[in-house]
């Protein structure tokens, strides 16, 4: 077993699961036990040999605890323990109803507003701000006047009032993660927005949602008890708030009547908060764009289209990429035209900010927020990409066109194992079974040179090196046998030795499947190693296009000469020399 495999296996053995991490938290375990006892007591109330909680026996009024009445009786002779347990049913169910309503209203709207933004975000924010401005108690009193003293109606309405608390937290969490590279990588793999939100974004919002749910549930219990104390709900139904009302009216006669419901409310709310924190810690502790909405994108204008080579797989003509609209519009890519034939590797070269990545992302249809194709044509295998809707573009990604990013570890979701991230697109797009997807993913890992595919398949991203992570992403990119692979600085974050290995791998895969490659880079060493032709970009424009030998030996443009002078340091141009067997010196 290799050293890398040994490290991965040891990390996996020593890293406890979420359940074991939860068991190591004494406060969380204690809180769960207390809450479980309360829930079981409430559920068992109908089956216990207890008096009817609403049975009035004035002769038994205000009795001290005894064998017949373990916690004594109230001023109407009703059994305190029976009312406490039956009241737990009402209070827990009411709080659960309010929490479910808050989550049903706040969670999906927060996800959609945070992920897509735009008008829905603006309208949802306005509605939630209006909701938060409403006086809750006045609204609940109005509801009682219309619907009667029903605890269920009151708690359902209160759940709507709690929804902004969920919406705001979820929206903020989604906005912080929607631009992450691993979310872009999921889009490039061809996954739909629903799957991305459900599989990648939800894992990020689960911690704040768990904490907020525990907090809202405890608030709901307290508010419900307060409504019952004030007599807003049905007083004939046993409840903790009703018992508090009774206790306060008899506090000088029997102070314990206040003690028991107060203790039940306090223990339940405290257990909920502690349990929520413990669950969040256990789940999160692992150890170690589409076109923006600044303006509605207009259809790409063809302009003056130069002739396209018949054999071109990708043909870009007169491309402009802009941000903003109207007077605020800023064009960052100007009249770019390039072609990539099947089996050809085209290097897109330029310094940082020259527009290389913007050009590549326009082909992918994944420009950052605010960016849009304001002019030009992008033709992939005869299909005009600028005229496709989001659904059709998504169908092309991962199979007709794939992407290898610059920073491998940032493009892998830290919440999921490597195997799950490889098999998810295979099962979603190719409709493979779980076993088929697993076998195909393991074959891909072996093909890209992973020494122990099984160990890497079961590992989390933080358990593998940057070079292995880049191989994993290449495996995911070629899984659908794409016609075009866009590689954006695929070796920048790697050391020199690993760079050479990754370039050799890309070259081999490209030759095996006759795949076209658009390689975005600033490194002429990489260009000399793998590219057939080169397009040089400066200030968002193509300034020179030629074959590799011409660009490296006889550049025409001054900018190209400057790049070569700064990168090659006057050194000789590397040439490919076929390997020959050494003659026997004897």
C-alpha positions as CSV (number, residue, x, y, z in Angstrom):
1,X,0.0,0.0,0.0
2,X,1.3,3.4,-1.0
3,X,2.0,6.1,1.6
4,X,-0.8,8.2,0.3
5,X,-3.3,5.3,0.6
6,X,-2.1,4.6,4.1
7,X,-2.7,8.2,5.2
8,X,-6.1,8.2,3.7
9,X,-7.1,4.9,5.3
10,X,-5.7,6.1,8.7
11,X,-7.6,9.3,8.5
12,X,-10.8,7.5,7.7
13,X,-10.4,5.1,10.6
14,X,-9.6,7.8,13.1
15,X,-12.3,10.3,12.0
16,X,-15.5,9.7,14.0
17,X,-18.9,9.8,12.4
18,X,-21.5,12.4,13.1
19,X,-23.3,10.1,15.6
20,X,-20.1,9.4,17.5
21,X,-19.2,13.0,17.6
22,X,-22.6,13.7,19.0
23,X,-22.2,11.1,21.7
24,X,-18.9,12.8,22.8
25,X,-20.9,16.0,23.6
26,X,-22.2,15.6,27.2
27,X,-24.5,18.6,27.0
28,X,-26.0,17.3,23.7
29,X,-26.6,13.8,25.1
30,X,-28.1,15.2,28.3
31,X,-30.4,17.5,26.4
32,X,-31.5,14.7,24.1
33,X,-32.3,12.5,27.1
34,X,-34.4,15.2,28.8
35,X,-36.3,15.9,25.6
36,X,-36.8,12.2,24.9
37,X,-38.3,11.8,28.4
38,X,-40.7,14.7,27.9
39,X,-41.8,13.4,24.5
40,X,-42.2,9.8,25.7
41,X,-44.2,11.1,28.8
42,X,-46.5,13.1,26.5
43,X,-46.9,10.1,24.1
44,X,-47.6,7.7,26.9
45,X,-50.2,9.9,28.7
46,X,-53.2,8.1,27.2
47,X,-51.9,4.7,28.3
48,X,-50.9,5.5,31.9
49,X,-53.2,4.9,34.8
50,X,-53.9,8.6,35.3
51,X,-57.1,10.4,36.1
52,X,-58.9,12.4,33.3
53,X,-57.0,15.7,33.1
54,X,-60.3,17.6,32.8
55,X,-62.1,15.7,35.6
56,X,-63.3,18.2,38.2
57,X,-63.5,16.9,41.8
58,X,-64.0,19.8,44.2
59,X,-63.6,17.5,47.2
60,X,-60.1,16.7,46.0
61,X,-59.1,20.3,45.5
62,X,-55.6,21.6,46.5
63,X,-54.4,18.2,47.8
64,X,-50.7,17.6,48.5
65,X,-48.8,14.9,46.6
66,X,-49.9,11.4,47.5
67,X,-50.1,7.9,46.0
68,X,-53.3,8.8,44.2
69,X,-52.1,12.1,43.0
70,X,-48.3,12.1,42.6
71,X,-48.0,15.9,42.2
72,X,-51.2,16.8,44.0
73,X,-54.3,18.5,42.6
74,X,-55.3,22.0,41.6
75,X,-58.1,24.3,42.8
76,X,-60.7,22.2,40.8
77,X,-59.4,18.9,42.1
78,X,-57.8,18.0,38.7
79,X,-54.6,15.8,38.8
80,X,-51.5,18.0,38.2
81,X,-49.4,15.2,36.8
82,X,-52.1,14.2,34.3
83,X,-52.6,17.8,33.2
84,X,-48.8,18.2,32.9
85,X,-48.4,15.2,30.6
86,X,-51.5,15.8,28.5
87,X,-50.5,19.5,28.3
88,X,-47.1,18.4,26.9
89,X,-48.9,16.9,24.0
90,X,-50.6,20.1,23.2
91,X,-47.6,22.3,23.7
92,X,-45.1,20.1,21.8
93,X,-47.6,19.6,18.9
94,X,-48.3,23.3,18.7
95,X,-44.7,24.2,18.7
96,X,-44.0,21.6,16.0
97,X,-46.8,23.0,13.9
98,X,-45.4,26.5,14.1
99,X,-41.9,25.3,13.3
100,X,-43.1,23.2,10.3
101,X,-45.0,26.2,8.9
102,X,-42.0,28.5,9.4
103,X,-39.7,26.0,7.6
104,X,-42.2,25.3,4.7
105,X,-42.6,29.1,4.1
106,X,-39.1,30.3,4.9
107,X,-36.7,27.6,3.7
108,X,-37.7,27.3,0.0
109,X,-38.1,31.0,-0.4
110,X,-34.7,31.6,1.2
111,X,-33.1,29.0,-1.0
112,X,-34.6,30.5,-4.2
113,X,-34.0,34.1,-3.3
114,X,-30.4,33.4,-2.2
115,X,-29.5,31.2,-5.2
116,X,-31.2,33.2,-8.0
117,X,-31.5,36.7,-6.6
118,X,-33.2,39.1,-9.0
119,X,-36.8,40.2,-8.7
120,X,-37.9,37.2,-6.6
121,X,-35.2,38.1,-4.1
122,X,-36.5,41.8,-4.0
123,X,-40.1,40.8,-3.6
124,X,-39.4,38.1,-1.0
125,X,-37.3,40.6,1.0
126,X,-40.1,43.1,0.9
127,X,-42.7,40.6,2.0
128,X,-40.6,39.3,4.9
129,X,-39.8,42.8,6.1
130,X,-43.5,43.6,6.1
131,X,-44.1,40.4,8.0
132,X,-41.5,41.3,10.6
133,X,-43.1,44.8,11.0
134,X,-46.5,43.3,12.0
135,X,-47.3,43.3,15.7
136,X,-47.6,39.6,16.4
137,X,-49.7,39.6,19.5
138,X,-52.2,42.0,17.9
139,X,-52.5,39.8,14.8
140,X,-53.0,36.7,17.0
141,X,-55.8,38.5,18.9
142,X,-57.4,39.3,15.6
143,X,-57.1,35.7,14.5
144,X,-58.8,34.5,17.7
145,X,-61.6,37.0,17.1
146,X,-62.2,35.5,13.6
147,X,-61.3,31.8,14.0
148,X,-62.1,31.3,17.7
149,X,-59.9,30.1,20.5
150,X,-58.1,27.3,18.5
151,X,-54.5,26.7,19.5
152,X,-53.8,25.1,16.1
153,X,-55.0,28.1,14.1
154,X,-53.0,30.4,16.4
155,X,-49.8,28.4,16.1
156,X,-50.1,28.0,12.3
157,X,-50.4,31.8,12.0
158,X,-47.5,32.2,14.4
159,X,-45.5,29.9,12.2
160,X,-46.0,32.3,9.3
161,X,-44.8,35.1,11.6
162,X,-41.6,33.1,12.4
163,X,-40.9,32.4,8.7
164,X,-38.7,35.5,8.2
165,X,-36.2,34.2,10.7
166,X,-35.7,31.1,8.6
167,X,-35.8,33.1,5.3
168,X,-33.1,35.6,6.2
169,X,-30.6,33.0,7.6
170,X,-31.1,30.6,4.7
171,X,-30.8,33.4,2.1
172,X,-27.6,34.8,3.6
173,X,-26.0,31.3,3.8
174,X,-26.9,30.5,0.2
175,X,-25.6,33.9,-1.1
176,X,-22.2,33.1,0.6
177,X,-21.9,29.8,-1.2
178,X,-23.6,30.2,-4.6
179,X,-20.4,31.5,-6.1
180,X,-18.2,28.7,-4.8
181,X,-16.2,26.9,-7.4
182,X,-17.6,23.5,-6.5
183,X,-21.1,24.9,-7.2
184,X,-19.8,26.0,-10.6
185,X,-18.2,22.6,-11.1
186,X,-21.6,20.9,-10.4
187,X,-23.2,23.2,-13.1
188,X,-20.5,22.3,-15.5
189,X,-21.1,18.6,-14.8
190,X,-24.6,19.2,-16.2
191,X,-26.6,19.0,-12.9
192,X,-29.8,21.0,-12.7
193,X,-30.3,23.8,-10.2
194,X,-32.7,21.6,-8.2
195,X,-30.0,19.0,-7.7
196,X,-27.3,21.6,-7.0
197,X,-29.5,23.2,-4.3
198,X,-30.6,19.9,-2.8
199,X,-27.2,18.2,-2.8
200,X,-24.7,21.0,-2.4
201,X,-26.3,24.2,-1.1
202,X,-28.5,22.5,1.5
203,X,-25.5,21.0,3.2
204,X,-24.2,24.5,3.8
205,X,-27.5,25.9,5.2
206,X,-28.2,22.9,7.4
207,X,-26.2,24.2,10.4
208,X,-27.9,27.6,10.6
209,X,-31.2,26.0,9.9
210,X,-30.8,23.5,12.8
211,X,-29.8,26.2,15.2
212,X,-32.6,28.5,14.1
213,X,-35.1,25.6,14.2
214,X,-34.2,24.9,17.8
215,X,-34.5,28.5,18.7
216,X,-37.8,29.0,16.9
217,X,-39.3,25.8,18.5
218,X,-38.4,27.1,22.0
219,X,-39.9,30.5,21.1
220,X,-43.1,28.8,19.9
221,X,-43.4,26.9,23.2
222,X,-43.0,30.0,25.2
223,X,-45.4,32.1,23.1
224,X,-48.0,29.3,23.1
225,X,-47.7,29.1,26.9
226,X,-48.1,32.9,27.0
227,X,-51.3,32.7,24.8
228,X,-52.7,30.0,27.0
229,X,-51.8,32.0,30.1
230,X,-53.7,35.0,28.8
231,X,-56.7,32.8,27.9
232,X,-56.5,33.4,24.1
233,X,-56.7,29.7,23.4
234,X,-59.2,27.1,24.5
235,X,-59.1,27.0,28.3
236,X,-60.8,23.7,28.5
237,X,-57.8,21.9,26.9
238,X,-55.0,21.0,29.4
239,X,-51.9,23.0,28.7
240,X,-48.8,24.3,30.4
241,X,-49.9,27.9,30.0
242,X,-53.3,27.2,31.5
243,X,-51.6,25.5,34.4
244,X,-49.4,28.6,34.9
245,X,-52.5,30.8,35.0
246,X,-54.1,28.5,37.6
247,X,-50.8,28.5,39.6
248,X,-50.4,32.3,39.7
249,X,-54.0,32.7,40.9
250,X,-53.2,30.2,43.8
251,X,-49.5,31.1,44.3
252,X,-49.9,32.0,48.0
253,X,-51.9,28.9,48.7
254,X,-49.8,26.3,46.7
255,X,-46.6,27.6,45.1
256,X,-45.9,24.2,43.5
257,X,-48.7,24.7,41.1
258,X,-46.5,27.3,39.3
259,X,-43.3,25.2,39.8
260,X,-44.3,22.2,37.6
261,X,-45.4,23.9,34.4
262,X,-42.5,26.4,34.7
263,X,-40.1,23.6,35.1
264,X,-41.5,21.8,32.0
265,X,-41.3,24.9,29.9
266,X,-37.8,25.7,31.0
267,X,-36.4,22.2,30.6
268,X,-38.0,21.8,27.2
269,X,-36.7,25.1,25.8
270,X,-33.2,24.6,27.3
271,X,-33.0,21.0,25.9
272,X,-34.0,22.2,22.4
273,X,-31.3,24.9,22.3
274,X,-28.6,22.6,23.6
275,X,-29.6,19.8,21.3
276,X,-29.6,22.1,18.3
277,X,-26.1,23.3,19.1
278,X,-24.9,19.7,19.6
279,X,-26.4,18.5,16.3
280,X,-24.8,21.4,14.5
281,X,-21.4,20.7,15.9
282,X,-21.7,17.0,15.1
283,X,-22.7,17.5,11.5
284,X,-20.3,20.3,10.7
285,X,-17.1,19.0,12.4
286,X,-15.3,16.9,9.9
287,X,-11.8,17.7,11.0
288,X,-9.3,18.6,9.0
289,X,-23.5,32.0,-12.9
290,X,-25.7,32.2,-14.9
291,X,-26.3,35.5,-16.7
292,X,-26.7,38.2,-14.2
293,X,-29.9,40.0,-13.5
294,X,-28.5,43.5,-13.9
295,X,-30.3,43.6,-17.3
296,X,-32.1,41.1,-19.4
297,X,-29.5,39.7,-21.9
298,X,-30.4,40.4,-25.5
299,X,-29.9,37.8,-28.2
300,X,-26.4,37.8,-29.5
301,X,-25.9,40.0,-32.5
302,X,-24.2,38.2,-35.4
303,X,-22.4,41.3,-36.6
304,X,-19.9,40.8,-39.4
305,X,-19.2,37.0,-39.1
306,X,-16.0,35.8,-40.7
307,X,-16.0,32.5,-42.5
308,X,-16.0,29.4,-40.3
309,X,-13.8,26.4,-41.1
310,X,-16.0,23.5,-42.0
311,X,-14.1,21.1,-39.7
312,X,-14.4,23.3,-36.6
313,X,-16.1,21.8,-33.6
314,X,-16.1,25.1,-31.7
315,X,-16.4,28.3,-33.6
316,X,-16.6,31.7,-31.8
317,X,-17.2,34.8,-33.9
318,X,-17.2,38.4,-33.0
319,X,-17.8,37.6,-29.3
320,X,-18.4,40.4,-26.8
321,X,-18.9,39.9,-23.1
322,X,-20.4,42.7,-21.0
323,X,-21.4,43.5,-17.5
324,X,-24.3,45.8,-16.7
325,X,-26.7,47.4,-19.2
326,X,-27.3,50.9,-20.7
327,X,-25.0,53.6,-19.5
328,X,-23.5,51.3,-16.9
329,X,-22.5,48.6,-19.5
330,X,-18.9,47.6,-19.4
331,X,-17.5,45.4,-22.2
332,X,-14.6,43.2,-21.1
333,X,-14.3,40.9,-24.2
334,X,-14.2,42.6,-27.6
335,X,-14.8,40.9,-31.0
336,X,-13.1,37.6,-30.1
337,X,-13.1,35.0,-32.9
338,X,-11.5,31.5,-32.6
339,X,-11.9,28.0,-33.8
340,X,-11.1,24.6,-32.3
341,X,-11.2,21.5,-34.5
342,X,-12.0,17.9,-33.2
343,X,-8.8,16.5,-31.7
344,X,-7.1,19.9,-31.6
345,X,-5.7,21.6,-28.5
346,X,-6.0,25.4,-28.7
347,X,-4.1,27.4,-26.1
348,X,-5.7,30.7,-25.0
349,X,-2.8,32.7,-23.6
350,X,-2.6,36.1,-21.9
351,X,-1.8,37.8,-18.7
352,X,-4.2,38.0,-15.8
353,X,-7.2,40.2,-16.8
354,X,-6.8,39.7,-20.5
355,X,-10.3,38.1,-20.8
356,X,-9.2,34.4,-21.2
357,X,-11.5,33.1,-18.5
358,X,-14.4,35.3,-19.5
359,X,-14.2,33.9,-23.0
360,X,-14.1,30.3,-21.7
361,X,-17.0,30.9,-19.3
362,X,-19.1,32.5,-22.1
363,X,-18.7,29.2,-24.0
364,X,-19.8,27.3,-20.9
365,X,-22.7,29.6,-20.3
366,X,-21.4,30.2,-16.7
367,X,-20.4,33.9,-16.7
368,X,-20.3,35.4,-13.2
369,X,-23.3,37.4,-11.9
370,X,-23.9,40.4,-14.1
371,X,-22.1,39.1,-17.1
372,X,-23.8,38.3,-20.5
373,X,-22.9,37.8,-24.1
374,X,-23.9,41.1,-25.7
375,X,-22.7,40.3,-29.2
376,X,-21.5,37.5,-31.4
377,X,-21.9,33.8,-32.1
378,X,-20.8,30.6,-30.3
379,X,-21.3,27.5,-32.4
380,X,-20.6,24.1,-30.9
381,X,-20.9,21.2,-33.3
382,X,-23.5,23.1,-35.3
383,X,-25.5,24.3,-32.3
384,X,-25.7,28.1,-31.6
385,X,-25.1,28.3,-27.9
386,X,-26.1,31.9,-27.5
387,X,-29.7,31.1,-28.5
388,X,-30.2,28.2,-26.1
389,X,-32.2,28.5,-22.9
390,X,-30.7,27.5,-19.5
391,X,-32.2,24.0,-19.6
392,X,-30.7,23.2,-23.0
393,X,-27.3,24.6,-22.0
394,X,-27.4,22.5,-18.9
395,X,-28.0,19.3,-21.0
396,X,-24.8,20.1,-23.0
397,X,-22.6,20.5,-20.0
398,X,-20.7,17.5,-18.7
399,X,-21.2,15.6,-22.0
400,X,-20.9,17.7,-25.1
401,X,-18.7,20.2,-23.2
402,X,-16.8,19.7,-20.0
403,X,-14.6,21.8,-17.7
404,X,-11.5,21.4,-15.6
405,X,-11.0,24.2,-13.2
406,X,-7.9,26.0,-11.8
407,X,-8.2,25.2,-8.1
408,X,-9.0,21.5,-7.7
409,X,-9.8,21.4,-3.9
410,X,-12.1,24.4,-4.1
411,X,-14.2,22.7,-6.8
412,X,-14.9,19.6,-4.7
413,X,-17.7,19.9,-2.2
414,X,-16.2,19.3,1.3
415,X,-19.4,17.8,2.6
416,X,-19.4,14.7,0.3
417,X,-17.0,11.9,-0.4
418,X,-15.2,11.8,-3.7
419,X,-17.1,8.8,-4.9
420,X,-20.5,10.4,-4.4
421,X,-19.4,13.5,-6.3
422,X,-18.3,11.4,-9.2
423,X,-21.3,9.1,-9.3
424,X,-23.9,11.8,-8.9
425,X,-23.7,13.1,-12.5
426,X,-23.5,9.6,-13.9
427,X,-26.7,8.5,-12.2
428,X,-28.5,11.8,-12.9
429,X,-27.5,12.2,-16.6
430,X,-26.7,8.7,-17.8
431,X,-29.3,7.0,-15.7
432,X,-26.8,4.5,-14.4
433,X,-27.6,2.3,-11.4
434,X,-25.7,2.8,-8.2
435,X,-23.4,-0.2,-8.9
436,X,-22.8,0.8,-12.5
437,X,-21.9,4.4,-11.5
438,X,-19.6,3.1,-8.8
439,X,-17.8,0.7,-11.2
440,X,-17.5,3.4,-13.9
441,X,-16.2,6.0,-11.3
442,X,-13.5,3.5,-10.1
443,X,-12.5,2.8,-13.7
444,X,-12.1,6.5,-14.3
445,X,-10.0,7.0,-11.1
446,X,-7.7,4.2,-12.2
447,X,-7.5,5.6,-15.7
448,X,-6.3,9.0,-14.4
449,X,-3.6,7.4,-12.4
450,X,-5.0,7.3,-8.9
451,X,-2.9,4.6,-7.1
452,X,-5.7,3.3,-5.0
453,X,-9.1,4.1,-6.6
454,X,-11.1,2.4,-3.8
455,X,-9.5,4.5,-1.0
456,X,-9.9,7.8,-3.0
457,X,-13.5,6.9,-3.8
458,X,-14.3,6.7,-0.1
459,X,-12.2,9.8,0.9
460,X,-13.3,13.3,1.5
461,X,-11.6,16.1,-0.5
462,X,-9.5,17.2,2.5
463,X,-8.0,13.7,2.7
464,X,-6.3,13.9,-0.7
465,X,-3.6,16.0,-2.2
466,X,-4.0,18.8,-4.8
467,X,-2.6,16.6,-7.5
468,X,-5.0,13.8,-6.7
469,X,-7.9,16.3,-6.5
470,X,-7.0,17.6,-10.0
471,X,-7.0,14.0,-11.3
472,X,-10.4,13.4,-9.7
473,X,-11.8,16.5,-11.5
474,X,-10.3,15.4,-14.8
475,X,-11.9,12.0,-14.3
476,X,-15.3,13.7,-13.6
477,X,-14.8,15.9,-16.7
478,X,-14.1,13.0,-19.1
479,X,-16.8,10.7,-17.6
480,X,-19.3,11.7,-20.2
481,X,-16.8,11.5,-23.1
482,X,-17.2,15.2,-24.0
483,X,-16.5,16.5,-27.5
484,X,-14.9,19.7,-26.1
485,X,-12.9,20.1,-22.8
486,X,-12.2,23.5,-21.5
487,X,-9.3,23.5,-19.0
488,X,-8.8,26.8,-17.1
489,X,-5.2,27.0,-15.8
490,X,-5.4,23.3,-14.8
491,X,-1.8,23.2,-13.5
492,X,-1.4,26.6,-11.8
493,X,-2.0,25.3,-8.3
494,X,0.3,22.3,-8.6
495,X,4.1,21.8,-8.2
496,X,6.2,21.3,-11.3
497,X,6.4,17.5,-11.1
498,X,2.6,17.1,-10.7
499,X,2.1,19.7,-13.5
500,X,4.0,17.5,-15.9
501,X,2.0,14.4,-14.8
502,X,-1.3,16.2,-15.3
503,X,-0.3,17.5,-18.7
504,X,0.7,14.0,-19.8
505,X,-2.7,12.7,-18.6
506,X,-4.6,15.4,-20.5
507,X,-2.6,14.7,-23.6
508,X,-3.2,11.0,-23.4
509,X,-7.0,11.4,-22.7
510,X,-7.3,13.9,-25.6
511,X,-5.6,11.5,-28.0
512,X,-7.6,8.5,-26.9
513,X,-11.0,10.1,-27.6
514,X,-10.0,12.7,-30.3
515,X,-11.4,15.3,-27.8
516,X,-11.0,19.0,-28.6
517,X,-9.4,21.0,-25.8
518,X,-9.5,24.8,-25.2
519,X,-6.6,25.3,-22.7
520,X,-6.7,28.6,-20.8
521,X,-3.2,29.4,-19.5
522,X,-0.6,32.1,-19.1
523,X,2.3,29.6,-19.2
524,X,4.1,29.2,-22.5
525,X,5.8,26.1,-21.1
526,X,2.4,24.4,-20.9
527,X,1.6,25.7,-24.4
528,X,4.8,24.2,-25.8
529,X,4.0,20.9,-24.1
530,X,0.4,20.2,-25.2
531,X,-1.0,22.8,-27.6
532,X,-1.3,22.6,-31.4
533,X,-2.3,26.2,-32.0
534,X,-2.2,29.4,-29.8
535,X,-4.5,32.4,-29.6
536,X,-2.9,35.3,-27.6
537,X,-5.3,37.7,-25.8
538,X,-4.7,41.3,-24.5
539,X,-7.2,43.6,-23.0
540,X,-10.1,41.4,-24.1
541,X,-9.0,41.0,-27.7
542,X,-7.3,38.3,-29.7
543,X,-4.1,39.9,-31.0
544,X,-2.4,36.9,-32.6
545,X,-3.3,33.4,-33.6
546,X,-0.9,30.8,-35.1
547,X,0.5,27.3,-34.6
548,X,2.7,26.7,-31.7
549,X,6.0,26.7,-33.6
550,X,5.2,30.0,-35.2
551,X,4.2,31.7,-32.0
552,X,7.2,30.4,-30.1
553,X,9.8,31.0,-32.8
554,X,8.4,33.8,-35.0
555,X,5.8,35.9,-33.1
556,X,4.5,38.9,-35.0
557,X,2.9,41.1,-32.3
558,X,4.9,43.0,-29.8
559,X,2.7,41.8,-27.0
560,X,3.4,38.2,-27.8
561,X,7.1,38.9,-27.9
562,X,6.9,40.6,-24.5
563,X,5.1,37.6,-23.0
564,X,7.7,35.2,-24.4
565,X,10.5,37.4,-23.2
566,X,9.1,37.5,-19.7
567,X,8.2,33.8,-19.5
568,X,11.0,32.1,-21.4
569,X,13.8,34.3,-20.1
570,X,15.7,34.1,-23.4
571,X,16.0,30.3,-23.0
572,X,15.7,27.9,-26.0
573,X,12.3,26.7,-27.1
574,X,11.6,23.1,-26.1
575,X,11.1,20.7,-28.9
576,X,9.8,17.2,-28.9
577,X,12.5,14.6,-29.4
578,X,11.4,11.0,-29.9
579,X,12.9,8.5,-27.5
580,X,15.6,6.2,-28.9
581,X,17.3,3.2,-27.4
582,X,20.8,3.7,-26.2
583,X,23.5,1.8,-28.1
584,X,25.6,-0.7,-26.1
585,X,28.9,1.0,-25.3
586,X,30.7,-2.2,-25.6
